[in-house]
């Protein structure tokens, strides 16, 4: 990967590769999840601090069979062991459930897939329909290399039998490693049925070893996520130009235009329209709201029938009620805006409570930071803030007050009154523009 970050911690659709695998295990109802990690990989368990996982260090890299052996101490004998891979993140729980459902006390199962070019993969050898062994590319005969059904490496076995098979495998192969896949042959020798369960596509079992494969997996997962949303009625202008890096929940009649990115937990209410080039992160958008192009929304909530953008930014703590308008080049941070209010142009609102039906003029700035502390501003219902106003917090603008354009307000403005703060206008008759020096 040419990265200081361990491969299994590389991000895919907003989560690490390993987190996808862990989440799948949790969804399957696993009672015990043990992660085997390599020498020097302390960053991996640290990244999962607080999750209910068991960790096993594989200090020497002696093959996949040796890796699974490290997980066996502490694994109850009467469990069914499911072996997954930290760099194979796209396996569906549905596929794994099909495999687990056919396993019993004397049955094992492996996930296989047919591919046109199986070069480099272990081949599945069947007899009378059952899998009897796996042969690696370097150890296969020409006839075996012609087989197109390959082994994904994912398997399920009764734990008590798996422990015995792992003790019996050896490293008498071209790599000098202990192959987990040799378990298949040992199971067949002991009279256990080994079922081959085919995945629906190669994509589902693809491993990730470089940046190209990472990009392929990203697009495959994004296509899957968008397909699931379209099946629920969500409309997309171009399904190939949307990225979902977390959990996106949509109501009915939602439409999403091109180049929209959703991160974290995002909820879109009924009839929400997301125009092009928007980033929405950890936010809840109310029904009927329109997000115009080129907005950045993070940690924010909107009521119903709001209009945001274009080129708006809602920062964490921005809370909009119903029918609020936030226009172009407006930034709102840690503030509440009550229903019917408008903040239309080139304005910064920070640490402020804006009442109902307020109009905030273009170029207004809430000066909420004194260099050390943040202070709060309150704007009452039906207030009118003229253009180019500076509100120096802490300050309160009363209900129905009007603030004249160009004013710097550092004291409370009375309700229902016009407040103006301007220096006397002066013209200097002898003043000349500076000239460029030759």
N, C-alpha and C positions, 0 to 999 in steps of 0.2 A: 504493500500500500504506500510505501515511501512516506511514512507518517510516524510521528512520535506517539500517536494514539494507537493502542492495541487494536487489531483488526475487529474484534468482536464488539468494540466500543464505537466503531465508526457509525455515523448516523444514517438511518434509512427511514424516510417519511417521518422524521421528527423523533425517532427512537433509535437506540443502539441496536445493532444486529442481535446481540444477545438478549436485549429486553424483549424483542419480538418473540424469541424462542421461549423465554420465561413466561411471557403473557399467554402464549399458546398452551403451555403446560398448566398454568393456573386455570385457564378456561376449560381444560379437559378434566379438572378436578383432581389433580395430582396431590397425594397426601404428603409426599416428600420430594423435594427438588434438590438434587446435588449437582453443583457445577464443578467440573474438573478444569483447572486452569494451569497454565504453564509456568515454568521458572521465571522469576522476574516480573510476573504479571500481577503484582500487588494492586495496581491501578484498577484491575477488573473487580475484585471484591469491594474495593473502596467505593466504586461507582454504584454499587447496589446496597450500600449501607441502609439498614432499616427494613430491607425486604426479607421475607422468611425463606432464606436459602441456606443450604449446607454447602460448604466449600471443601474441595479436595485438591491438593497440590500434586501435579505430576512433575516432579523435579527433573526427571530424565525423559527425553522424548523418544520413547521406544515403540511407538506405534499406537494405533487406535485401541487394540485389545488391551494393551498395558494401561492406556488412559482410563478405560472403563473399570479396570481392576481397582483403580484408586478410589472409585466411588462405592465399591462393594462393602467395605467396613461401615457399619451403621445402616445399611440397607436391609430391611427385614426380609427374611427368607420367603415369607408367604406373599410378598408383593409381586405384582406384575411390573417388570422393569421396561420402561420405554426409553430408548437411547436416541437422543437428538443431537444436532450439531449446532454450535454457536454461530457458524457462518452459513447456515441454511435457514433463512428467516421466513420464507414464503409458504411453508407447508400449512395447509388449511387444517383446522381442528376437525372438519368433516372427514377429510381423508384419513387422519390418524384414528378417528373413532371407528371407521370401517375396519382398520387393521386391529384395533384393540378388541373389537367385538367378536372376532373369530379366534382369539387366543384363549387357551384354557390351561389346565395343569400340565398337559402334554403337547401343547401346540405353541409354535412360534410363528411370527410373521415378519416379513420384510416389505418395505416400500420399494417398488421397482418402477421403471418407466421405459418406454420404447423411444429411441432416438435414431435419426437417420445416420449420424456419424458418431459411433460409440467410442472412438479412439480415446484412450487414456482412462476409460472407466472399467470397473470390474464387471464381468459378464455373469448373468444368471443362468445356471444350468438346471434344467428341469427334467424330471422323469415322472411320467403319468400325471402331469399337471402340477405336482409338488416340486418345490425348490429343494435340490439335493446338495448343491454347493455353489460357491462363488469363486470365480477365477480372475485374478488381476491381469491387467493388460500385459505386463512384462512376463507373466508366467503362463500365458494362454497359448494354445496351439493355433495354427491358422484357421482351423475349423471353428474353434471357440471364439476367435476374434470376429468371425462373420456374424455372430449373434448380436442382435440389436437391442435386446432387453438388458438394461444395466441395473446395477444395484445402487440405490441411493445411500446405503449405509444405515438408514433408519430402520430400526427393528424393535420388536417387543418379544420378551421371553419371560418365563417364570424365573424369578430371581434365584431360587434354590438351585435350579439347573444351570442358570447362567454362571453362577459362581464356580461350579464344577467345570464347565466348558472353558472358562477363562484360565483355569489352572492347567488345562490340558493342551492349550494351543502352544505352538513353538514358533521360532523365528527362522525356520529353514526355508527361506525364500530369497529372491533376488535383492530385496531391500534390507534383509536382516532385521525385520520388524515383526512384532506380534500383531497380526491382522485380526481385527474384530470379525471380519467376514468369515474367518475360518470356523466361527461358531456354527455357521449354517451346516457345514459338513459334519461336525461333531453331533449336532442335533439329529441329523438324518441317521447317523450311525447308531444313535441310541433309540431309534424308533420313534422319534418325535416328528410330527407333521410340521413342515415349514411352508407356510402359505405366502405366496407372492401377491401383494396387493398393488395394483398399478395406479399410480397417480394420474390425474387427468392430463397433465402436460409436463414437459421438461422444466418449465419455469418454476413450477411448484417445488421442485427438489434441487434447483440450481444452487451450487455453492458459490461463494464470493471470495475471490483471491486477488483481485486488482481493481483499479478504478473503473475500467471499462465494464467489468461485470457488476460493479456497484451501480453504475449508471443504468445498466440494463435492468437490474433488480428494482431500482427506483421507478423507472417508467412502467414496469410490469405491475408493481404494487399500486401505483397511482391509477393505472387503468382499472384494476380490480376495485379500488375504492370508489371511483367514479361510476363504474358499472352498477355497483350496489346502490348508490344514490339515485341513479337514473331509474333503476327498477322500482324505487319508491316514489318516483314522480318528479324528481328534481330535474330542471332543465339546464343544459349547458350549451353555450354558443359553440365551443370547441372542446370536447372532452379531453383532448390531448394536451391542452394548455391550461391545466388547473393542477395545483399541488395541495395536497392535504397532509399536513405534518402533525397529526394529532387526532382528535375526535371532532367530526363535523356532524351536527344534528340539524336537520332541516324540516320545517313545516311543509304544508302543501303549497303548490304553485310558486315555488322558489325558482328564480332564474339567476344563473351565474355566468357572467361574460368571461372573455379570454384573459389569461394571465392573472387570475386571482390566486392568492396564496392564503391558506388557512393554517394556523399553528396553534398548538395547545387545544384547549376545549372551547369550541365555538358553537353557538346556537343561533340559528336563523329562524325567525318566526314565519308565519304564513305570508305569502305574497311579497317576501323580501326580494329586492332586485339588487344584485351586486354587479356594478359595471366593471369595465376592464381595469387591469393594473392596480388592484387593491391588495393590501396585506392586512389581514384581520387575525389578531392573536388573543386568545383567552378572553373573549367578549361575547355578549349576548345582544342580539339585534332584534328589536321588536317588530311585530307584524306590520306589513305595509310600508316599511322603511326602505328608502332608496339610498344606496351608497354610490355616489357618482365616482368617476374615474380618479385614480391616483391618490387614494386616501391611505393613511396609516392609522390603524385602530388597534389599541392594545389595552387590555384590562379595563374595558369600558362597557357600559350598558346604555341602550337606548330604549325609549318607550315606543309606542306604536306610531306609525305614519310620520316618522321623522325624515328629514332630507339632509344628507351629509355630503359635503364636497361640491365641486371637485377640489383636489389638493387640500384636504383637511387632515388634521392630526388630532386624534383623541388619545390622550395618554392615560396611564393607570389612574383610576379613581374618578374618571369622567362619567357622570350619571345624568342622562338626558331623560326628561319626561316625554309625554306624548306631544306630537305636532311641533317639535323643535326644529329650527333650521340652523344648520352650521355651514357656512359658505366657504368660498375659496380662500386658501392660505390662512385658515383659522386654526389655532392650537388651543386645546382645552385640557387642563390637567387638574386632577383632584378637586373637581368642582361639580356642583349640582346646577342644572338648568331646568327650571320648571316649565310647565306646558305652555305652548304658544309663543315662546320667546325666540328671538332671532339674533344670531351672531353671524353676520354675513360676510365681512371682508377683512382680511389682513389684520387680524386681532389675536391677542393673547389673553386668555382667561385662566388664571391659576389660583387655587385655594380660595374659591369664591362660591357664594350661594346666590344664584340669579333667580329672581322671582318669576311670576307668571307674566306673560305678554310684555316682556321687556324687549326693547330694541337697542342693540349695541352697535354704534356707528363704526364705520371703517377706521382702521388704524388705532383702535383703542387698546391700551395696555394696562393690565393690572400689575402694579409693581409690588409683588408679594414677598420679595426677598431683600432684606436689609444688609446683606453681606454675611450675616451669621444665622439669623432665624427667619422662618417663613411666617407670614401673618395673613389673617383671613379678611376678606372683603364681603360685604353683604349689599346686594342691590334689590330693592323692594319691588313689589308688583307694579306693572305699568310704568316703570321708569323709562326715560329716554336718554340714552347716552350719545352725545354728539360725536362727530368724527374727530380723530386725533386727540382723544382724551387720555390722560394718565391718572389712574386711581392708585394713590399711594397707600398701601395697606399698613396698619389696620384702619379701615374706613367704612362708613355705612352711607349708602345712598337711599333716602327714604322712598316710600311708595309714591308713585306718581311724579317723582322729581324729574326735572330736566337738567342735564349738564351741557352747558354751551360748548361748542366745538373748540378744540385747542386748549382746553382747561387742564390744569394740574390740580387735582383734588386731593388734599391731605387731611381735610377735616370733614366731619359728617355733613352731608347735604340734606336740607330739610325736605320733608315730604311735600309734594305738590308745588314746590317752588322752583324757579330757574336759578341755577347757581353757575356763575361764570368766574373764572380766574385767568386773567390775561394781563400782561404788561401793557402800558400805554404805547400805542403805535407811533413810531417816530420815523421821519424821513430825513436823511443827512444829505444836504444839497451839494456838498463839496466832495462826497465820496466817489472814488473811481475804482473800477475793477482792477485787480492785479494783472500785470502783463507778464507774459512769458519772457524770461531773460534770454538775450541772444547768446 
